[in-house]
Amino acid sequence: MTVFGFHANHEQASPRQLLQDVQDAERAGFAAAMCSDHFAPWSRRQGHSGFAWSWLGAALATTGLRMGVVTAPGQRYHPAILAQASATLAQMFPGRFWMAPGSGENLNEHVTGDPWPDKEDRQLRLEECIEVIRRLHRGEAVDHRGRITVAQARLWDLPPEPVPLIAPALSQGTSARSAAWADGLVTVNQPVDDLRAILEAYRGQGGRGPRVLQVHLSWAPTRAEAERIAVDQWQSNTVSRPRLADLARTEDFESASAGAGLDEVRQAVDISADLHWHVQRLADYVELGFDEIYLHCVAQEQGPFIEAFGREVLPAVAELTADATA
């Protein structure tokens, strides 16, 4: 049965508020949680960006949920540091933590002052980092010279089992390439045919593990409010994917997306005031074969979404998909 989780978006709420939100989400019936690891938000209207790793420790300690984080080794984080951070969480909370290491966005990585590599260089750097992290998690002493340098590194507190490294992929090419190293795949909502192609590319190259989907949605009691929230909070995320990775500042995202309206935002956000519409939409994603689906309501106030989806949507999706597979 598909697991439905809560996406905690650090770019839209303070860490304190998000901690309360994830606790409320567990009480409402969400079975897991995930977040992304940003240094800055995509727009000043979003207005937040707490440190994901501090938050994860608190969230894991105060809920019983399994949690994951999308992050980027190689520039802002040395892979040995991410290996230590992830091993520590996995050691404290066995079986409850996964990590999705990706090639990153300039928005978060430019703060080091280092040059921003092109996509192929970032991908090669990521693959080196993956190997380093895996070796450290196995307890090996690591020396490495390449796009990243590691000198005499060793972890002294190891995870009881390997930390799952889930590949973030937004395209067929990245999905297929990630199959060589990943313990699973995570992507975001797109047209159904595109999602199917991403999954097929991963499996076609021998990809294994869970298929994970993050769903950006906007729900409110009225259609007008759901649409207003989506445009206000997610307009800056309508930038094309290749360009999205290269923009450096929050203000650059605002400039690049200026003038984007509801039609553009609908390409990235599932928008409806009708809870039954969301039930059917999520059932469609389940039918594609996703094992875990994390819901991100793009509103800054999460309480109404958590309450409504916990009460009506999650039980209805479970019933609908159970009937379909019976």
N, C-alpha and C positions, 0 to 999 in steps of 0.2 A: 504494500500500500504506500502511496506517495506521502512523504513527510511534508507538512506545511510549516514554514518558519517565518520569523519576523526579521526584516532587514532594518537594522539600527543605522540611520544615516547621520554620521557625525557632522556633516556639512550643514545640517538644518536645525540642530538643537544642541544645547549645552550637554557636556558629559553627564552632569548630575540629572538632567531631565531624561536623557536617554537611558540611564540606569533605571530610573523609575518606569520608563516605558517598557523596557524589556521584562521587568518583573511583572508588570501588568499584562503583557502579552502572554507570559507563561500561565498566569492565572486564567486568562481568557481562552486557553486551549491551543496556542501555538506550541509546536513541539521542538523547535530548534531556533537558532538565531545566527545571523551573520552581519558583518559590517565591512566597510572599506577603510583603508588606511591613507588618509589625505593629510597634507600640510596646509592646504587652503581650500576654500569652497569654490564652486564654479561661478557664483555670483554674490554680490554684496547683500542681496535680498535674502539669500540663504544664511549667511552671516556667522557661521561657526566652523570649527575644525579642531576638535579635541584630539588628544593623543590616543590612538586606538588601543595600543598595547596596555596602557594603564587601565583603560576602561574594561578591557577583556578580563583582566584579573579580577576586578570587582564584580563584573557581570557573571563570570563563572562561579565565583564564591557565593553569590547571593541568589542564584537560581540553580535549577537542576538541568538546564538546557545544554545540549551540544551546540558548539559555536565554531564559526570559521571567520577568517579574515582574508580579504584580498589585499596584497601588499606587493612591494617591488624591491627585490634585492639588487645590489650592484652599484648604486650611486648614493642616495640618501642613507642607505643602510649597507654596511659591509655584510656579506653573507654569513660570516662567523657570528655576528651579533644577532641576526635573525635566527640562526640555528640555535643560539643560546636562549633567546626569548621564547621561541616555539617549544624547545625541549623543556623549558621550565614550566610553561603552562600545561604541557602534556604530562609532565611528571606529577604536578599537583592535582590535575583533573583527568585521570586516565580514561581514554576512550571518548573524551568529550571535546577535543579540539582538532581542527584541521586548518590548513593554510593554503592559500591560492597565490603563489608567486607569479607575477606577470612582468612584462617588460617596462611598465611604468608610463607615467605622463610627466611632461616637462613642468606642468603646473606644480607638482610636488617635489620634483627632483632638482630643479634649477637652483634651489637655495644653497647647494654646496658650492656654486660658482664654477663647477666643472662643465665642459662642453656637453651639449645634448646630442647623443649619437643618433644616427639614422636607424630605421626600423631593423634592418638586418644586423647591424652591430649590437643593438639592444637585445635582439633575440639570441645572438651568440653569447653575449654577456650573461643573459639569464640562464642559458643552458650550462655554462660554467658554474654559476652560482648554485644551481640545482644539485650538481654533482658534489660540490663542496658541502652543502647543507646535509645531503644524504650521508656522506662519509662521516661528518661530525656527529650526526645522530646515531651512527653505528658505533661510536666510541673511538674512531680512528684519530690518530695525530695527522694533521693535514698541512702540507706545504704545497703551494700552487702558484704558478706564474703564467699569466695570460692576460686577458682583458681585466681581470681582477687579480690581486695578489693576496695570498694567505701565507703567513709565516708561523710555523710551529704552533698551530692552533689545536686545542683539544677541549672537549666538554667534560666536566667533572660530574655533572648530574644529567643522566641520560633519560629519555622518555622510556617508559616500560615497554612500549611498542612503537614502531616507526610512525612519525607524524604524517598523516596523509597529505600529500602535495597535489592539490587539485589545480588543473590548468585553466586559467581564464582565457576565453577565446571569443572574439566577436565576428570572426570570419572563418570560412572553410579552410583557408590556407593555414592559419594559426592553429585551428582545431586539428587538422591532419598532422601538422608538425609536432604538436604537443603529445600526440599518442605515444611517441617513443619514450617519454619519461613520466607521464602523469599517472596519478592514482585515481583520476576522475576528471570530469569536465564541468566548468561553470560558464554560463553565458547569460545574456539578458534578453528580455522579450523583443521579438522582431516579428515580421510576417511569418506565418506558419511554414511556408515553403522554405524560407531562409533558415529557420530553426531546424527543420528536417534535414536540410543539406549539411548544416554544421554537425549535427549528430551523426549523420551517415559518413561524413569525412573522418570523424574521429574513430568510429567503429571500423571503418574500412581500412584504417592503418593499424588495426590491432588495439585500439584504445580500450582501456578497461576501467572498472570502477563506476561510481555513481554519476548519473547525469543530473546536473544541478542547474536550475533556472532562477534568475532574479527577475521579478516582475515589478516594473514601475507602474503604479496605478494612481488614479485620482478618484476618490469617492467623497461625496458630501450629500446632505439631504436633498439638495436641489441640483439640477443640471447646470444652472448658471454658476453656482458656487464651485462645483467640481471643475468646470472649465476655467474659471477664474484662478483657482489655486494652481491648476496644471500650468497655465501660461506664466503666472507670476513666479513660480518656483522652478520650472523646468525649461523655460525658454532658452536659457544659456546652454542647455544640454542638447540643443538641436544642431550643434556644429558637426560637420561631417567627421567620420571616424578617423581618417588619416590626419586631418588637421587637428582634431581634438587632442591627440597625443603630443603635438608640438607647441601648442600655445603655452606661454609661460606664466601669465598673470590672470588673476580673477577678472581684471578690467579687460583683458584681451578676449575672454569668453563673452563678456557683455557686448563688446564692440562687434565681434564676429556674428553674434546672434541677434543683433538689433533689428527689429522689424519682423522677426519670426512670430507668427501668430498661431492660432488654434490648430490650423491644418498641419503645420509643421510639428507642433508639439504632439499631436495625435500619433505621429509616426513613432514616438518614443514612449508614450504613456497611454495605458488603457484607461479611458475616461468614461465614467457613467455614474449617475446617481441611483441607478437600478441595481440593487444587490443581486437580483436573479441574473442580470446580465453578467456580472462578475463571476457568479457561480459557473455559468456556461463557459465563459472565457477560460477559467482555470481548468475546467474539465477538458477543454480542448488541449491545453498544455499537458495534462496528465496523459491524454490519449497519444500524444507524440512520444511518450516514453520517459518523461522526466521522473527521476526518483525522489528529488527534493525540490521544492518550490518555495522561494523566500519572497514574501510580499513587502513591497516598499510603497506605502502611501506617501505621495510627495508633499502632503500637507505638513506644516511645521508642528501643528498640534495633533498628536497621535491618538489621544484618548478616544474620540468618537469612532475612528476607524477600528481601533483594537476592540472596542465593545461591540460594534455592529458586525464585524467579520467573525469575531469569536462566537457571537450568539447565533448568527444566521448563515454566514457564508461557509465557514469551515465544516460544520455538520452537514450542510446541504451538498457540498462537493464530495465529502466522504461517502454519503449515501448514493449520490448519482454515479460516482465512479465504481463503487462496490457493485451496484446493479448492473453496470456495463460489463464488468468482468466476471459476474456470477455465471 
